Amino acid sequence: MMNLPLNELIEIAGCRYMLVTAVSQRARQLQSDPDRLDGRKPVSVAVDELYTGKLHLEYPKEFYQD
């Protein structure tokens, strides 16, 4: 896993809660398909996917405040 700056990851996700939720959900999905892990940990792969733009987040309506 690359040492990615936490501030950049939070900026991509929108907030810490969304970052943790998205990465944990994606890591659980990756556990069921070990071929995609290439010997890496699921959380590392999920973080890399988020950072490189391969993981797209859907935000709930409550996230957007008018």
JOCOR-V317717 format. One record per pair of residues at least 6 apart in sequence whose C-alpha atoms are under 6 Angstrom apart, sorted by sequence separation. I is the first residue (numbers start at 1). J is the second residue. D is the distance in Angstrom with one decimal. If there is no record, write none. Layout:
i->{I;I}
j->{J;J}
d->{D;D}
This chain:
i->{10;13;49;30;27;27;27;26;23;1}
j->{16;19;55;42;42;43;46;46;46;44}
d->{5.6;5.1;5.2;5.9;4.7;5.1;5.6;5.8;5.5;5.5}
